[in-house]
Every structure is written in C-alpha cells, then in structure tokens.
C-alpha cells in the first residue's frame, strides 16, 4: 500500500527504526528524510546510504509520513506540512503529548492518523512499540501500517490516551536498567570471565529473571525470596522510591494538559 516513506526528523528514533527494518530484512520503498540539521542528515545517510535527504514539505508528500520531532517544534511543523499531505497518505506521530484529536486539528482536519511509541530495542528488531489509530484511519490502512512496523517487534494496538503511559513504562524502561546490567557485565570481566561468557551469563540470567517474575504463577514476594543472599537488600526501598519518584514525575509531565 505504501509506495514511499517520509521521515520528518533524522534523529535517534528514525535511525532506530531504519536499523530495525534492515536487521529484519524488510525491503523498504523509497525513503525521504528531512531535518533542519545538516549534520543529523549526513550522519543518517552515512549509516543508511540509500535514504534521500529532503525538505519537510517533500518528506510530507510521501504515502506514509513519520513525524519524529520533539513536542516543542511539533505544532509549527504540522501547520507547515499540512498542505503537502496526499489525501490517501497516512501520518504517524512518534511524539508524546499531542494526541490524535490535537494532531488532526493542527493538520487542518486530516484524519488518516496514528501515534506510535517506538522502543529503543527496535534497533535489533526486538522492540515493544504500542500504536494508536484515529477513527479516520480505515481498516485497510491500519493493516498495512501494522504489517510494516511489526517486523520491528511487538506492536500492541492501544488507546490513544495510554501512549504517554507506555512512553514511561516501555520506551524509557531500558534506561532504568541498562547501566546496572552493564555494571554486572563489567564486574564479570573483572572477576575473570571472558567477554563472551560475561555477556552470555548476564543475558541468560536476566532473561530468566524477568520470566520468573512476570511469566510464572509465583507471586512477586515469593520470587524475591528465591535467592537467600540479597546484597542490595538494605538499599532496595531507596531504589524503589527513587524509581517511583522520577517515573511518576515524567509521567505527570507528559500527561499535563
């Protein structure tokens, strides 16, 4: 259904999605990318030589348009590209805060819309990317969009008003833990394991730990009591409180109206 793709924004999320499709072996149609930063476009083209740099208006004239911009510059960009959208195009916003009704208003009534919350792990085609559809997007277009993005990972269809919640519990979630995982890997190296075994050990143990907590019938309290030695036990409540404080704050900010 989509004969061309436009990205408005050449930053992290665009690079993540393109890398994920490449890893998954997806044959993309023509891809045109716009960004006010020449340096950002050059970096992206160095990584993906087949993309075509474009103006925002040119990128918006494709059959599928991803808007990968931060909320502060989103409104003015939408107003500028609205006249360039094809009547049969689909526009997908990758930004939080501005929900589907607001997007439609900013685009002068254009209703073939979706919002998606990409996860960084899409870079290895293992993402968790919730998506919400506007009422104005027909079933055929929804199926075509899902078929394109599903190779990036899991793509649950969710209510528009939940996208901000997914932003903090899925999109940002790796940042809460990655530095801890990497510290454990480095300690394994320090204690004599090879690089290969350090990576394998931490990876396998963490996969098993997540499944034991979230995919078993055991209550959380029982899971956390399976290992008798807990070196961080005295700090757990402090860490838990810090996580709650910071994540609640960003969630409130994203949902402020």
SERO-4910 file (N, C-alpha, C, O; in steps of 0.05 Angstrom, whole numbers):
BEGIN
 pado doro    nc1    nc2    nc3   cac1   cac2   cac3    cc1    cc2    cc3    oc1    oc2    oc3
  Unk    A     17    -24      0      0      0      0     17     25      0     10     45    -12
  Unk    A     40     24     14     57     48     16     79     46     -6     95     28     -6
  Unk    A     79     66    -23     99     66    -44    123     83    -38    143     84    -53
  Unk    A    122     98    -16    144    115     -7    140    122     22    117    122     32
  Unk    A    162    128     36    161    135     64    176    161     68    198    165     56
  Unk    A    165    179     84    178    204     91    182    205    121    164    198    137
  Unk    A    206    213    130    211    218    158    217    248    161    234    259    147
  Unk    A    203    260    180    209    288    187    223    287    214    211    284    235
  Unk    A    249    290    213    266    286    236    286    263    230    278    241    224
  Unk    A    312    269    233    333    249    227    348    240    252    371    233    250
  Unk    A    335    241    275    348    235    300    348    205    307    347    188    290
  Unk    A    349    200    333    352    173    344    330    154    334    336    132    325
  Unk    A    305    163    337    283    144    332    282    136    302    276    113    296
  Unk    A    289    155    284    290    148    256    312    128    250    308    109    236
  Unk    A    335    132    262    357    114    259    350     86    270    357     66    258
  Unk    A    337     86    294    329     60    306    310     45    288    314     21    284
  Unk    A    290     58    277    271     44    260    284     34    234    279     11    226
  Unk    A    300     50    222    313     42    197    332     18    202    333     -1    186
  Unk    A    346     19    225    364     -3    231    349    -28    237    357    -50    229
  Unk    A    326    -26    250    309    -49    256    299    -62    231    299    -87    229
  Unk    A    289    -46    213    279    -57    187    302    -71    172    298    -92    160
  Unk    A    325    -58    172    348    -70    158    355    -97    171    360   -116    156
  Unk    A    356    -98    197    362   -123    211    341   -145    205    348   -168    202
  Unk    A    316   -136    203    294   -155    199    292   -163    169    275   -180    162
  Unk    A    308   -151    152    307   -158    123    283   -147    109    275   -158     88
  Unk    A    272   -124    118    249   -112    105    258    -96     81    276    -79     84
  Unk    A    246   -100     59    252    -84     35    234    -60     35    210    -62     30
  Unk    A    246    -37     41    230    -12     43    227      1     15    244     -3     -2
  Unk    A    206     16     11    204     32    -13    222     56    -10    239     58      8
  Unk    A    219     75    -28    235    100    -27    232    114      0    209    117     10
  Unk    A    254    122     12    253    135     38    266    163     36    289    165     28
  Unk    A    250    183     42    260    211     41    259    222     70    240    218     84
  Unk    A    281    235     78    284    244    106    290    274    106    308    283     92
  Unk    A    277    288    124    281    317    127    290    323    155    282    310    175
  Unk    A    308    342    158    316    352    184    329    379    180    342    385    160
  Unk    A    325    397    200    337    423    199    367    422    203    381    440    195
  Unk    A    377    400    214    405    396    219    418    381    196    412    358    191
  Unk    A    436    394    182    450    381    160    468    359    171    471    338    159
  Unk    A    479    364    195    496    344    208    481    318    214    491    296    210
  Unk    A    456    321    224    439    298    230    433    282    205    434    257    205
  Unk    A    427    296    183    421    283    158    446    268    147    444    246    137
  Unk    A    469    281    150    494    269    140    500    244    156    508    223    144
  Unk    A    496    244    182    501    221    199    483    198    191    491    175    189
  Unk    A    457    205    186    438    184    179    444    172    152    442    148    148
  Unk    A    452    189    133    458    179    106    483    162    106    486    144     90
  Unk    A    502    169    124    526    153    126    519    125    135    532    105    127
  Unk    A    500    123    153    491     97    164    473     82    144    474     58    142
  Unk    A    456     97    130    437     86    111    440    101     84    425    119     79
  Unk    A    459     93     68    465    108     43    442    111     24    442    128      6
  Unk    A    422     94     26    400     93      7    378    113     13    360    117     -3
  Unk    A    379    126     36    358    147     42    363    172     25    386    176     16
  Unk    A    342    187     21    345    212      5    339    236     22    316    239     32
  Unk    A    358    254     27    352    279     41    331    295     27    330    295      2
  Unk    A    314    308     42    292    323     31    284    346     48    293    348     71
  Unk    A    267    364     38    256    384     55    232    372     70    223    350     64
  Unk    A    223    386     91    200    376    106    176    373     88    160    354     90
  Unk    A    172    392     69    149    391     51    152    366     32    132    353     26
  Unk    A    176    360     23    180    337      6    175    311     21    163    293     11
  Unk    A    185    310     45    181    285     61    152    281     67    142    258     68
  Unk    A    137    303     71    109    301     78     92    293     54     68    286     57
  Unk    A    103    294     30     88    287      6     89    257     -1     81    249    -22
  Unk    A    100    241     18    102    212     13     76    198     21     59    210     34
  Unk    A     73    172     15     48    158     21     46    151     51     24    148     61
  Unk    A     69    148     64     70    144     93     89    164    105    113    165     97
  Unk    A     80    179    125     97    200    136    100    196    166     80    194    181
  Unk    A    125    193    175    131    191    204    141    219    213    160    229    201
  Unk    A    129    229    234    138    255    245    153    248    271    141    241    291
  Unk    A    179    251    269    196    243    292    209    268    303    233    273    301
  Unk    A    192    285    316    201    311    327    194    313    357    176    299    366
  Unk    A    208    330    371    202    335    399    177    353    400    173    370    382
  Unk    A    161    350    421    136    366    423    139    396    419    121    408    407
  Unk    A    160    409    429    162    438    426    161    448    397    152    471    392
  Unk    A    171    433    378    171    442    350    150    428    333    149    432    309
  Unk    A    134    411    346    115    395    330     93    411    318     87    408    294
  Unk    A     81    430    333     58    444    323     64    461    299     49    460    279
  Unk    A     86    476    300     93    493    277    100    477    252     94    485    230
  Unk    A    112    453    256    118    436    234     93    424    221     91    423    197
  Unk    A     74    416    238     49    404    228     34    425    211     24    418    189
  Unk    A     33    449    220     19    470    205     32    474    178     19    479    158
  Unk    A     59    473    177     73    478    152     70    455    132     69    460    108
  Unk    A     69    430    142     68    408    123     39    400    116     35    384     97
  Unk    A     19    409    130     -9    401    125    -17    403     96    -29    385     85
  Unk    A    -10    425     82    -19    428     54     -5    408     36    -13    404     13
  Unk    A     17    395     45     33    377     28     24    348     29     32    332     13
  Unk    A      7    342     49     -1    314     53    -20    305     30    -38    319     22
  Unk    A    -14    281     20    -32    269      0    -58    260     13    -58    252     36
  Unk    A    -80    262     -1   -106    254     11   -106    225     20   -120    218     39
  Unk    A    -91    208      6    -90    179     13    -67    172     31    -62    148     36
  Unk    A    -52    192     41    -28    186     58    -37    178     86    -60    181     94
  Unk    A    -18    167    100    -21    161    129      2    176    144     25    174    136
  Unk    A     -5    191    164     15    205    180     16    192    208     -5    188    221
  Unk    A     40    185    217     45    173    243     62    192    259     85    198    252
  Unk    A     51    200    282     67    217    300     82    198    320     70    180    331
  Unk    A    108    203    323    124    188    342    129    204    368    146    197    384
  Unk    A    114    226    371    119    244    393     97    240    415     74    234    409
  Unk    A    105    244    440     85    244    462     70    270    464     77    289    449
  Unk    A     51    271    481     36    295    490     14    303    471     -9    305    479
  Unk    A     20    308    445     -1    317    427    -17    292    417     -6    276    401
  Unk    A    -42    289    426    -57    265    420    -71    268    393    -70    289    380
  Unk    A    -85    247    385    -96    246    358   -115    269    352   -113    280    330
  Unk    A   -134    276    369   -151    299    363   -135    325    359   -141    341    341
  Unk    A   -114    329    375    -97    353    371    -82    352    346    -79    372    332
  Unk    A    -72    328    338    -58    325    313    -76    332    290    -68    347    271
  Unk    A   -101    321    291   -120    327    269   -126    356    267   -127    367    245
  Unk    A   -128    370    289   -134    398    289   -110    414    277   -114    431    261
  Unk    A    -86    407    286    -62    421    276    -58    416    246    -46    433    232
  Unk    A    -68    393    236    -65    387    207    -89    395    191    -92    386    168
  Unk    A   -105    413    202   -128    423    186   -150    403    180   -164    406    160
  Unk    A   -153    383    198   -174    364    194   -165    337    182   -181    319    179
  Unk    A   -140    335    174   -130    310    163   -133    288    184   -124    291    207
  Unk    A   -146    266    176   -155    246    196   -142    218    193   -148    201    209
  Unk    A   -125    215    173   -113    188    169    -87    187    186    -65    190    176
  Unk    A    -91    183    212    -70    187    232    -66    163    250    -84    146    254
  Unk    A    -42    161    260    -35    142    281    -14    155    299      0    173    291
  Unk    A    -12    144    323     11    151    341     25    125    349     12    106    356
  Unk    A     51    126    349     66    102    357     88    111    377     99    133    375
  Unk    A     94     93    395    114     98    416    137     79    413    138     59    427
  Unk    A    156     85    395    177     65    389    196     61    413    201     79    429
  Unk    A    205     36    415    223     27    437    251     24    425    254     15    402
  Unk    A    271     31    440    299     31    430    307      3    421    324      1    403
  Unk    A    296    -18    433    304    -45    425    294    -53    398    300    -75    388
  Unk    A    279    -35    385    271    -39    357    296    -39    339    295    -49    317
  Unk    A    318    -28    349    343    -27    333    353    -55    326    367    -58    307
  Unk    A    346    -75    343    352   -103    336    327   -118    329    326   -143    332
  Unk    A    306   -104    321    281   -116    313    268   -132    336    256   -153    332
  Unk    A    272   -121    360    261   -134    384    247   -113    402    250   -114    426
  Unk    A    233    -95    389    221    -73    404    193    -79    415    182   -101    411
  Unk    A    183    -60    430    156    -61    440    144    -34    435    150    -14    449
  Unk    A    128    -32    413    121     -7    401     90     -3    400     78     -7    379
  Unk    A     78      5    422     49      9    422     40     30    401     55     49    396
  Unk    A     17     25    389      7     42    368    -23     48    373    -38     30    382
  Unk    A    -31     72    367    -59     80    369    -68     91    342    -53    106    329
  Unk    A    -93     85    334   -104     93    309   -126    114    313   -141    112    332
  Unk    A   -128    133    294   -150    152    295   -175    138    282   -172    119    267
  Unk    A   -198    148    289   -223    138    277   -223    141    247   -237    126    233
  Unk    A   -208    161    237   -208    167    209   -190    149    192   -189    152    168
  Unk    A   -176    131    205   -158    113    191   -172     86    186   -178     71    204
  Unk    A   -177     80    160   -192     57    153   -177     31    159   -153     31    162
  Unk    A   -192      9    161   -181    -17    169   -158    -26    150   -138    -36    159
  Unk    A   -162    -21    124   -141    -29    105   -115    -15    110    -93    -27    109
  Unk    A   -116     11    116    -92     26    122    -80     17    148    -55     16    151
  Unk    A    -96     11    168    -86      2    194    -70    -24    190    -48    -27    201
  Unk    A    -81    -43    175    -68    -68    170    -42    -65    155    -22    -78    161
  Unk    A    -41    -46    136    -17    -41    121      5    -29    139     28    -37    136
  Unk    A     -3    -11    156     16      1    174     27    -20    194     51    -21    199
  Unk    A      9    -36    205     18    -57    224     37    -76    210     57    -85    222
  Unk    A     31    -84    185     48   -102    171     76    -91    167     96   -106    168
  Unk    A     78    -65    164    104    -52    161    120    -50    187    144    -56    187
  Unk    A    107    -43    209    121    -38    234    125    -63    251    142    -64    268
  Unk    A    109    -84    246    111   -108    263    138   -122    262    146   -134    282
  Unk    A    153   -121    239    180   -133    240    199   -120    259    220   -131    265
  Unk    A    192    -96    269    209    -83    289    206    -94    317    222    -88    335
  Unk    A    185   -111    321    180   -123    347    150   -125    352    134   -125    333
  Unk    A    142   -126    377    114   -128    384    101   -100    380    113    -79    387
  Unk    A     77   -100    369     63    -75    364     34    -77    374     16    -81    358
  Unk    A     29    -75    400      2    -76    410    -14    -51    403     -3    -29    403
  Unk    A    -39    -54    396    -56    -32    390    -69    -23    416    -82    -39    430
  Unk    A    -65      2    423    -73     13    449    -90     38    446    -89     50    424
  Unk    A   -105     47    466   -119     72    465   -100     96    463    -78     95    475
  Unk    A   -107    116    449    -91    140    445    -82    151    472    -59    160    474
  Unk    A   -100    152    491    -94    165    517    -74    149    534    -65    159    555
  Unk    A    -66    125    525    -47    109    540    -18    111    529      0    100    541
  Unk    A    -15    125    507     11    126    494     32    138    513     55    129    514
  Unk    A     24    159    528     43    171    547     52    152    569     74    153    579
  Unk    A     33    136    578     40    116    599     60     96    588     79     89    601
  Unk    A     55     87    563     75     69    551    102     82    547    122     68    547
  Unk    A    102    108    543    127    122    540    145    118    564    170    115    561
  Unk    A    133    118    588    150    116    612    153     87    621    173     81    635
  Unk    A    135     68    614    138     41    624    150     22    602    157     -1    608
  Unk    A    152     31    578    165     14    557    187     30    543    209     20    542
  Unk    A    181     53    531    202     67    515    226     75    532    248     72    524
  Unk    A    221     86    556    243     94    573    253     72    591    274     75    604
  Unk    A    239     50    593    246     29    613    274     19    611    287     15    631
  Unk    A    285     15    587    313      5    586    333     23    601    352     13    612
  Unk    A    328     49    600    347     67    613    347     64    644    367     71    656
  Unk    A    326     53    655    326     48    684    344     25    692    352     24    715
  Unk    A    351      8    673    365    -17    680    391    -22    664    408    -36    674
  Unk    A    394    -10    641    417    -16    624    443    -12    639    461    -29    637
  Unk    A    446     11    653    471     16    666    477     -4    688    500    -10    693
  Unk    A    456    -15    700    460    -36    720    469    -62    707    487    -76    717
  Unk    A    457    -69    684    464    -93    670    493    -91    661    509   -110    664
  Unk    A    501    -68    651    528    -65    641    549    -65    664    571    -75    661
  Unk    A    541    -55    687    559    -57    710    564    -86    718    586    -93    724
  Unk    A    543   -102    717    546   -130    723    564   -144    703    581   -161    710
  Unk    A    561   -137    677    578   -148    657    608   -141    662    625   -158    660
  Unk    A    613   -115    669    640   -107    674    652   -121    699    675   -127    699
  Unk    A    635   -125    719    645   -139    743    652   -168    736    671   -179    746
  Unk    A    636   -181    718    642   -208    710    669   -209    696    684   -228    701
  Unk    A    675   -189    680    701   -188    667    723   -184    688    744   -198    687
  Unk    A    718   -166    707    738   -161    728    744   -186    744    766   -191    753
  Unk    A    723   -203    748    726   -227    764    737   -251    748    740   -273    759
  Unk    A    743   -247    723    756   -268    707    741   -281    685    753   -298    671
  Unk    A    716   -274    681    701   -286    659    710   -273    633    718   -249    633
  Unk    A    708   -288    611    714   -276    584    692   -257    576    671   -256    588
  Unk    A    698   -240    556    678   -222    546    653   -237    537    631   -230    543
  Unk    A    658   -259    522    636   -276    512    619   -287    535    594   -285    534
  Unk    A    632   -299    555    617   -311    577    605   -289    595    583   -294    606
  Unk    A    617   -266    597    605   -245    613    578   -236    600    558   -234    614
  Unk    A    579   -232    574    554   -224    560    533   -246    562    510   -241    568
  Unk    A    542   -271    556    523   -293    556    510   -297    583    486   -301    586
  Unk    A    527   -296    604    517   -301    631    496   -280    639    474   -287    648
  Unk    A    503   -255    636    485   -234    644    459   -235    627    437   -231    638
  Unk    A    462   -239    601    438   -241    584    420   -263    592    396   -259    595
  Unk    A    430   -287    595    413   -310    601    400   -308    629    377   -314    632
  Unk    A    416   -299    648    405   -296    675    383   -275    676    362   -279    689
  Unk    A    386   -252    662    366   -231    662    341   -240    648    319   -234    657
  Unk    A    344   -254    626    320   -265    612    305   -284    631    280   -281    633
  Unk    A    319   -301    644    306   -319    663    293   -305    687    272   -312    696
  Unk    A    307   -284    697    297   -269    719    271   -255    712    252   -255    728
  Unk    A    270   -243    689    246   -229    680    223   -248    677    201   -243    686
  Unk    A    228   -271    665    206   -291    661    197   -303    688    173   -308    691
  Unk    A    215   -307    706    207   -317    733    189   -298    747    170   -306    760
  Unk    A    195   -272    745    178   -252    758    152   -247    744    131   -245    757
  Unk    A    152   -246    717    129   -237    702    115   -258    685     93   -253    676
  Unk    A    127   -281    682    114   -302    666    109   -328    681    102   -348    669
  Unk    A    112   -327    707    107   -351    724     82   -345    741     71   -323    741
  Unk    A     73   -366    755     50   -362    773     58   -354    801     42   -352    819
  Unk    A     84   -350    805     94   -343    831     88   -314    838     93   -297    821
  Unk    A     79   -308    862     76   -280    870    103   -267    872    123   -280    877
  Unk    A    103   -240    869    128   -225    869    144   -230    894    169   -233    894
  Unk    A    130   -231    917    144   -235    943    159   -261    943    181   -263    954
  Unk    A    146   -282    932    159   -309    932    183   -309    913    204   -320    920
  Unk    A    181   -296    890    203   -295    871    227   -281    884    250   -291    882
  Unk    A    222   -259    898    244   -244    910    257   -258    934    277   -250    944
  Unk    A    244   -279    943    254   -295    965    268   -320    956    277   -337    973
  Unk    A    270   -324    930    282   -349    919    313   -349    924    324   -371    926
  Unk    A    325   -326    925    354   -325    929    359   -315    957    350   -293    965
  Unk    A    373   -331    974    376   -324   1002    394   -299   1007    390   -285   1027
  Unk    A    414   -295    989    432   -272    993    424   -249    975    424   -252    951
  Unk    A    418   -226    987    410   -203    971    428   -179    979    421   -165    998
  Unk    A    450   -176    965    470   -155    973    459   -127    974    469   -110    988
  Unk    A    438   -121    959    426    -94    958    401    -92    975    387    -72    973
  Unk    A    396   -111    992    371   -111   1007    367    -85   1023    344    -75   1024
  Unk    A    387    -75   1035    384    -51   1052    378    -26   1035    368     -6   1045
  Unk    A    385    -27   1009    381     -4    992    356     -7    974    349     12    960
  Unk    A    343    -30    975    321    -34    956    298    -14    958    289     -4    938
  Unk    A    290     -7    982    269     12    986    277     40    976    260     54    965
  Unk    A    302     47    980    311     73    970    311     73    939    302     93    927
  Unk    A    320     51    927    320     50    898    291     50    887    285     63    868
  Unk    A    274     34    900    246     33    892    233     61    894    218     70    876
  Unk    A    239     75    916    227    102    920    238    122    899    222    138    888
  Unk    A    263    120    892    274    137    872    262    132    844    255    151    830
  Unk    A    259    106    837    246     99    812    218    111    811    210    123    791
  Unk    A    202    107    832    175    117    833    174    147    830    158    158    815
  Unk    A    191    161    845    192    190    844    197    201    816    183    218    806
  Unk    A    218    190    803    226    201    777    207    193    755    200    209    738
  Unk    A    197    168    756    179    159    735    151    172    737    139    179    717
  Unk    A    142    176    762    116    190    765    118    219    756     99    229    744
  Unk    A    141    231    760    145    259    752    144    262    722    131    280    711
  Unk    A    158    244    707    158    246    678    131    239    667    123    250    647
  Unk    A    118    220    680     91    212    671     71    236    674     55    241    656
  Unk    A     73    250    696     56    273    701     62    295    681     43    308    671
  Unk    A     87    299    674     95    319    655     84    313    627     74    331    614
  Unk    A     86    288    619     77    280    593     46    282    590     36    286    569
  Unk    A     32    278    613      3    278    612     -9    306    620    -33    309    621
  Unk    A      8    325    625     -2    352    632    -17    364    608     -8    363    585
  Unk    A    -40    375    613    -57    386    592    -63    416    597    -77    429    582
***
